[in-house]
């Protein structure tokens, strides 16, 4: 196995780790005690953000755009319905910044890889 294949494997691992952390942060924060229609809407928006990030990695790996999409994806539920979802408070803001940071780090790896 060559160095190039090893690097590609590392980039893929970092990307899956970043996307997995993003998905779990979203699920653990917002997917409690919801009706079926709210769950479907949130999952659809979450998957759309993940697909947008992957598309950016493949076509145009911009750290700024990836950070913006990841940030919007993690904080949009309280703006959608303030009664059903917990507000973005200071402890969760740190978690959000960590998740966005993982996405940006994976984006930098994809920029180097291309």
Helices and strands as residue ranges (DSSP letters): H 3-30, H 36-59, H 63-80, H 90-113
